[in-house]
Amino acid sequence: MNEASITPSAPVGRRVLFLGAGNMGGAVLAAALGSGVLDSDRVAVCDQAAADRFGTRVACFDGSAQAASWLFAGGLGRVPLLVLGVKPQVLVEPGGVAETWRPLLAAAPAAAASMLAGTPSTVIRRVLSPAAGVLRFMPNTPAAIGAGCTAVASDADVVSEIRDDLLRVLRASGTVFEMPEDRLDAFTAVAGSGPAYVFYLAEAMQAAARDLDLPDAHGIVRATVLGSARLLASTAESPRELRSRVTSRRGTTQAATDVLDERLIHDAFVDAIRRARARATELANEAGGTPPSS
């Protein structure tokens, strides 16, 4: 497992089609376009709902046939990349991605990069048969501001140039970690869902601030969370060490953390993340595949 260190330079030379460009896929696409890693002439979206956001910058299609025709056109001499940004359930449902795209992908080689939670590459390969291999990646919502945390895994058949191109695209929206596929569901539980845990904490802090009649509760909590995140990022000290520096014996912070410990909040968070990991397994089963062991 390692942090990828591919530095964006010239635009990716292959055609890239985003099949779905919602909150996460749209954030990745916007960051890659803004950084110049993706050239507007070589990227398109098959998602008519995204036309309002990207229609003036890239080609937008509402039909798979037209999108596939664009994907395999151009004579660039490089295998194109299909980025799957739809809901996991859409992959195998009647009239969904697999049913529509399998015959299209059978006609020409392509690589598939999937951000479908809990959907193993074996399932994607089986239902789509991408000739140039499957990559999986999982971003999180801070990608929208270039501060994302993304994991990438690729199967053995993906050539290094395709893998490196995906890494360059994803690095435009934040930090990227490469890891074995059997760790992606755990990453999803920790980092993919992780911003929601931070926001959950901020929500509780705001509620307490309002209850204590603090002015501008939102601003105070936002500044506190932001400053704490920056401090954590600026030091090699662990969260436990940083917390201990704030926690004076019998002081106000200890009074607060004693309540959290008494109510087993730490254990509850660990259990919650384990449940998120288990849900990824359930999604894999719903998609018709057996997830990798971990």
C-alpha positions in Angstrom: 0.0 0.0 0.0 1.4 3.4 -0.9 0.6 6.9 -1.8 0.8 7.5 -5.5 3.3 10.1 -6.7 2.3 10.6 -10.3 2.6 14.3 -11.1 0.2 15.8 -13.7 1.9 17.2 -16.8 0.7 16.9 -20.3 -3.0 16.0 -20.8 -4.0 12.3 -20.8 -3.7 11.1 -24.4 -6.6 8.6 -24.4 -10.3 9.2 -24.7 -12.1 9.1 -21.3 -15.8 8.8 -21.0 -17.5 9.3 -17.6 -20.6 7.1 -17.4 -22.4 9.1 -14.7 -21.0 12.4 -13.3 -22.9 13.0 -10.1 -21.4 14.5 -6.9 -18.3 12.3 -6.8 -17.7 11.6 -10.5 -18.4 15.3 -11.2 -15.9 16.4 -8.6 -13.2 14.2 -10.1 -14.0 15.4 -13.6 -14.1 19.1 -12.7 -10.8 18.9 -10.9 -9.1 17.0 -13.8 -10.4 19.6 -16.3 -9.4 22.5 -14.1 -5.8 21.1 -13.7 -5.4 20.4 -17.4 -4.9 16.7 -16.9 -8.0 16.0 -19.0 -8.4 17.9 -22.3 -11.9 18.9 -23.1 -11.5 17.3 -26.6 -10.7 13.9 -25.1 -13.2 13.6 -22.3 -17.0 13.3 -22.5 -19.9 12.5 -20.2 -22.8 10.0 -20.7 -25.2 11.6 -18.2 -27.7 14.2 -19.5 -28.2 15.5 -16.0 -24.6 16.7 -16.1 -25.1 18.7 -19.2 -25.9 21.9 -17.3 -22.6 21.6 -15.4 -20.2 20.3 -18.1 -22.1 20.9 -21.4 -20.0 24.0 -22.4 -16.7 22.2 -21.6 -17.1 18.6 -22.8 -19.4 16.5 -25.0 -22.5 15.3 -23.1 -24.5 12.3 -24.3 -27.9 10.9 -23.1 -27.6 7.7 -25.2 -25.1 4.9 -24.8 -24.8 4.3 -28.6 -23.7 7.9 -29.3 -21.4 7.8 -26.3 -19.7 4.6 -27.4 -19.3 5.9 -30.9 -17.4 8.9 -29.5 -15.4 6.8 -27.1 -14.0 4.5 -29.9 -13.5 7.3 -32.4 -10.6 9.6 -32.9 -7.8 7.3 -34.0 -5.6 8.2 -31.0 -4.0 4.8 -31.0 -4.6 4.4 -27.3 -7.2 2.2 -25.5 -10.0 4.4 -24.2 -11.1 4.5 -20.5 -14.7 4.2 -19.4 -15.2 5.6 -15.9 -18.2 4.1 -14.1 -19.8 6.6 -11.8 -23.3 5.2 -11.5 -25.0 3.7 -8.4 -23.8 0.1 -7.7 -27.3 -1.3 -8.2 -27.5 0.2 -11.7 -24.7 -2.0 -12.9 -26.8 -5.2 -13.2 -30.4 -4.1 -13.0 -32.6 -4.7 -16.1 -31.8 -2.0 -18.7 -28.8 -1.0 -16.6 -25.2 -0.5 -17.4 -24.2 -4.1 -18.1 -27.1 -4.9 -20.3 -26.6 -1.7 -22.4 -22.8 -1.6 -22.5 -21.7 -5.2 -22.8 -22.4 -5.5 -26.5 -20.8 -2.1 -27.1 -17.6 -3.1 -25.3 -17.5 -6.4 -27.0 -16.9 -4.6 -30.3 -13.6 -2.9 -29.2 -11.1 -3.0 -26.4 -11.5 -0.6 -23.5 -10.5 -0.3 -19.9 -13.0 0.3 -17.1 -12.4 2.4 -14.0 -15.1 1.9 -11.4 -16.0 3.9 -8.4 -18.9 1.6 -7.5 -18.8 0.8 -3.8 -18.7 -2.8 -2.9 -18.5 -4.1 -6.5 -15.5 -6.2 -7.1 -13.5 -6.1 -10.3 -14.4 -9.7 -11.0 -18.1 -8.7 -11.2 -17.4 -5.7 -13.4 -15.3 -7.9 -15.8 -17.9 -10.6 -15.9 -20.8 -8.4 -16.7 -19.0 -5.9 -19.0 -16.0 -7.9 -20.3 -13.7 -4.9 -20.7 -10.8 -6.2 -22.8 -8.1 -3.9 -21.4 -8.7 -4.7 -17.7 -10.5 -3.2 -14.7 -9.4 -0.6 -12.2 -11.3 0.4 -9.1 -11.1 3.7 -7.2 -12.9 5.2 -4.3 -12.8 9.0 -3.7 -14.5 11.1 -1.0 -16.4 14.4 -1.1 -13.4 16.7 -0.3 -12.3 15.9 -3.9 -14.7 18.7 -4.9 -12.2 21.2 -3.5 -9.0 19.4 -4.4 -8.6 17.9 -0.9 -9.9 14.4 -1.6 -8.5 11.1 -0.3 -8.8 8.4 -3.0 -7.8 4.7 -3.1 -7.0 2.9 -6.3 -6.6 -0.8 -7.1 -6.1 -2.4 -10.5 -6.2 -6.0 -11.7 -3.2 -7.7 -13.3 -4.3 -7.2 -16.9 -4.3 -3.4 -16.7 -1.3 -2.0 -18.5 0.8 0.5 -16.6 0.1 3.4 -18.9 -3.7 3.1 -18.3 -3.1 2.9 -14.5 -0.8 5.9 -14.5 -3.3 7.9 -16.5 -6.0 7.2 -14.0 -3.6 8.1 -11.1 -2.9 11.4 -12.8 -6.6 12.2 -13.2 -7.3 11.4 -9.6 -4.4 13.3 -8.2 -5.9 16.4 -9.5 -8.6 16.1 -6.8 -6.3 15.3 -3.9 -4.2 12.5 -2.3 -4.2 9.1 -3.9 -3.3 5.8 -2.2 -2.7 2.5 -4.1 -3.7 -0.6 -2.3 -4.8 -4.2 -2.9 -8.5 -4.6 -4.0 -9.3 -6.5 -0.8 -8.7 -3.4 1.2 -11.0 -1.1 -0.8 -14.1 -1.8 1.2 -12.2 -1.0 4.4 -11.0 2.2 2.8 -14.6 3.1 1.8 -15.7 2.6 5.4 -12.9 4.8 6.8 -12.2 7.5 4.2 -15.1 7.3 1.7 -17.7 7.7 4.5 -15.2 9.5 6.7 -16.2 13.1 5.9 -19.7 12.2 7.2 -18.2 11.2 10.6 -16.4 14.6 10.8 -19.6 16.4 9.9 -21.5 14.3 12.4 -19.1 15.5 15.1 -19.4 19.1 13.9 -23.2 18.8 13.9 -23.1 17.7 17.6 -20.7 20.5 18.5 -23.0 23.1 16.9 -26.0 21.8 18.8 -24.0 22.1 22.0 -22.8 25.6 21.1 -26.4 26.8 20.4 -27.6 25.2 23.7 -24.9 27.2 25.5 -26.1 30.3 23.7 -22.8 30.9 21.9 -23.0 33.5 19.1 -22.2 32.3 15.6 -22.1 28.6 16.6 -21.5 27.6 13.0 -18.5 29.8 12.5 -16.9 28.8 15.8 -17.3 25.0 15.1 -16.1 25.4 11.5 -13.0 27.3 12.6 -12.3 24.7 15.3 -12.6 21.7 13.0 -10.6 23.4 10.2 -7.8 24.3 12.6 -7.7 20.9 14.2 -7.4 19.2 10.7 -4.6 21.5 9.7 -2.8 20.8 13.0 -3.2 17.1 12.4 -1.8 17.4 8.9 1.1 19.5 10.0 2.7 17.1 12.5 3.8 13.5 12.8 2.1 13.2 16.1 -0.8 10.8 16.4 -4.3 11.9 17.1 -4.0 10.4 20.6 -0.9 12.4 21.3 -2.5 15.6 20.0 -5.5 14.9 22.1 -3.4 14.4 25.3 -1.8 17.8 24.8 -5.2 19.4 25.0 -6.4 17.3 27.9 -5.1 18.7 31.3 -5.7 16.5 34.3 -9.1 17.2 35.8 -9.6 20.1 33.4 -12.5 21.0 31.1 -11.4 18.7 28.2 -11.0 15.7 30.5 -14.5 16.4 31.9 -15.8 16.2 28.3 -13.8 13.1 27.2 -14.7 11.3 30.4 -18.4 11.5 29.3 -17.5 10.2 25.9 -15.5 7.3 27.4 -18.3 6.5 29.8 -20.8 6.3 26.9 -18.3 4.2 24.8 -18.3 6.7 22.0 -14.9 5.6 20.8 -16.1 2.0 20.6 -19.3 3.1 18.9 -17.3 4.8 16.1 -15.2 1.7 15.6 -18.3 -0.4 15.4 -19.9 2.1 13.0 -17.0 1.8 10.6 -17.0 -1.9 10.8 -20.7 -1.8 9.9 -19.9 0.4 6.9 -17.4 -2.2 5.8 -20.0 -4.9 6.2 -22.4 -2.9 4.1 -19.9 -2.9 1.3 -19.9 -6.7 1.4 -23.7 -6.6 1.2 -23.5 -4.3 -1.9 -21.2 -6.8 -3.5 -23.7 -9.6 -2.9 -26.5 -7.5 -4.3 -24.4 -6.8 -7.4 -24.2 -10.6 -7.9 -20.5 -11.1 -6.9 -18.4 -12.5 -4.2 -16.2 -9.7 -2.7 -12.5 -10.2 -2.1 -11.5 -11.7 1.2 -9.9 -9.4 3.8 
